[in-house]
Amino acid sequence: MNNEIIYLDHAATTPVSEKVLAAMLPYFSEKFYNPSAPYVQALEVRRDYEDAKHLIAQNIGAKSDEIVMTAGATESINLAFSAASKDAGDEILVGEFEHHAVLNSAEKYGVQKLVKIKKDSIIDLEDLRAKISPKTKIVSVMLANNETGVIQPISKIAEIIREERMRRLSNGEKTPIYLHSDASQGVGQLDISVSRLGVDMLTLNAGKIYGPKQTGLLWANREIQFNAQIVGGGQERNLRSGTENVPSVIGFAKAMQLAEKHRKKENERLRKLKELFKKTLIENFSNEEMVFLGNPKKQLASHISVSFPGIDAERMVFALETQGVLVATGSACAANKGTRSHTLTAMGLSDSEADGSLRISLGKLSNEENIKRASEIISKTVRAEFERIQK
């Protein structure tokens, strides 16, 4: 029996790559100095830190002084939404399918308004346009959905925001409106140039691209005013005080560099593996037994979102784990709470369809051999479950 673990949950997190780890290690030992200290060794670490931020900024088409380094996308989102004021009645429009970090932060910092999504997991642009009001200060739509992998039309949303901005200017209205996008799932697979996307704020997470966990950033136009989340020594534009996490930022920069360098080739590789995986499932299940979720023409190469209506997906996750195949039922955060996917519910899926859904996300640990094996194991396990419940 093959005891190899087949990891198919790259959307949850990724292992730190060897090259990233090698870049980080010196800053845990001989280059341990506080970058705010005045002596030469510390100044060299400061230079390396700033160079890393510059490299990260280059990869998103930005300037390093527009970036705030954080302890992950969740903190970055909280900082982004601090630009709104709930007391002032500022509205934050978010897609129904957003990560809970966005949904809960919007509720905390502003008056949350939900924008509908369509059955193919794409934001409803007409509903978005209709829900923008003079009180709307932030619109937040993820670049790619973490459950279905469906890529969102951010540039089209940016055009809607520009139209609203021009309307306000012509009417003498003073409330600004900003577009935020959480690109945590898209980084490494999509073009995340902030100018081409047309966003005002962007959040990223190193843990999704084979970099260190608890490492993220917020990019934002300098004109946007935020409320500091952590006060103290004034680091990171006075918005995120505390001694800089040099090793992790060095690792983030290396991970970004590698992700962008290999993006096209890796996408092609993942797309072929994805089609191989889907082919096995299609050969084993009828259209009544299985449905692929999300718009396949607008989907990340890494993601397979599939539902087996009538099957308990959580039961399948545990059954597959005993056979060495690691998959998820949705976002790792929601799955940990045992709740039904709000994304799939918003897409209009029935309870049976939502409860029977698996998220399979490929990555660098995936290859033709383990993908074939995993797809066969999943097919046999789901088939056995269908037979069990039909008895």
Secondary structure, DSSP 4 states (H G I P E B T S, - for coil): -----EE-BTTT--PPPHHHHHHHGGGGTTT---TTSSSHHHHHHHHHHHHHHHHHHHHTT--GGGEEEESSHHHHHHHHHTTS-TTTT-EEEEETT--HHHHHHHHHHSEEEEEPB-TTS-B-HHHHHHH--TTEEEEE--SB-TTT-BBP-HHHHHHHHHHHHHHHHHHT-----EEEEE-TTTTTTS---HHHHT-SEEEEEGGGTTS-SS-EEEEE-TT-----SB-SS-TTTTTB-SS--HHHHHHHHHHHHHHHHTHHHHHHHHHHHHHHHHHHHHHH--TTT-EE-S-GGGB-TTEEEEE-TTS-HHHHHHHHHTTTEE-BSS-HHHHHHTPPPHHHHHTT--HHHHHTEEEEE--TT--HHHHHHHHHHHHHHHHHHHHHHH-
